[in-house]
Amino acid sequence: MKRVDDWITELYHKEHITDNVLDLYGHKVDNIHNVVDSFVYENIKLNNKELSIFLGSNNITKEIVCDIIKNYGLNYTECVYNPSLIKIST
């Protein structure tokens, strides 16, 4: 049986996928910093105003992502309906 957050994530992917979304599910923790840093940097260069990152369930991933966002001086919020999703305002 699917968990509610899996169902919501799946629904979000089907309905709202854009170029401004990074899904970290399946990425190794060792690669997270480079992947997220490149994603944020490229989207800033493209002047994209809102970004979304799906974190997965790993707290280490969340810490890495939040540190990178803070280093860029950006604001972020965790989605109420899916705590593994972070929305970033550039």
C-alpha positions in Angstrom: 0.0 0.0 0.0 1.3 3.5 -0.9 2.0 6.0 1.8 0.2 9.3 1.5 3.4 11.2 0.8 4.4 8.8 -2.0 1.0 9.4 -3.6 1.3 13.2 -3.3 4.9 13.2 -4.7 3.7 11.0 -7.6 0.8 13.3 -8.3 3.0 16.4 -8.1 5.5 14.8 -10.6 2.7 14.1 -13.0 1.0 17.5 -12.8 3.7 20.0 -12.1 7.1 18.9 -13.6 9.0 21.8 -15.1 12.6 22.6 -15.9 12.8 24.3 -12.5 12.4 21.0 -10.6 15.2 18.8 -9.3 14.4 15.3 -8.0 17.1 13.9 -5.8 15.5 10.5 -5.2 18.1 7.9 -6.1 21.1 10.3 -6.1 24.0 9.2 -3.9 24.7 11.5 -0.9 28.3 12.0 -2.2 26.9 13.7 -5.4 24.2 15.8 -3.8 26.3 18.9 -3.3 27.5 19.1 -6.9 24.1 18.3 -8.4 22.2 20.9 -6.3 24.9 23.6 -6.6 24.8 23.2 -10.4 21.0 23.2 -10.5 20.7 26.4 -8.4 23.5 28.2 -10.2 22.1 27.4 -13.7 18.6 28.5 -12.7 19.9 31.7 -11.3 21.7 32.4 -14.6 18.5 31.7 -16.4 16.7 34.1 -14.1 14.2 31.5 -13.0 12.3 32.9 -10.0 11.0 29.7 -8.4 12.7 26.3 -8.0 11.6 23.1 -6.4 13.8 20.3 -5.1 12.5 16.8 -4.0 14.8 15.7 -1.2 13.9 12.1 -0.5 13.8 10.9 3.1 17.5 11.4 4.0 18.1 14.1 6.6 21.7 14.5 5.4 20.4 15.4 2.0 18.2 18.0 3.5 21.1 19.6 5.4 23.3 19.7 2.3 20.5 21.3 0.2 19.6 23.9 2.8 23.2 24.9 3.3 23.7 25.4 -0.5 20.5 27.5 -0.6 21.6 29.6 2.3 25.1 30.1 0.7 23.4 31.6 -2.3 21.4 33.9 -0.1 18.1 32.5 -1.2 14.9 31.8 0.7 13.2 28.4 0.9 10.1 26.8 2.4 9.1 23.3 3.0 5.8 22.3 1.5 3.1 21.5 4.0 1.7 18.6 2.0 5.1 17.1 1.3 8.0 17.8 3.7 10.5 16.3 1.3 9.8 19.1 -1.2 11.6 22.4 -0.8 10.5 25.5 -2.7 13.2 28.1 -3.4 12.7 31.8 -4.3 15.5 33.4 -6.2 
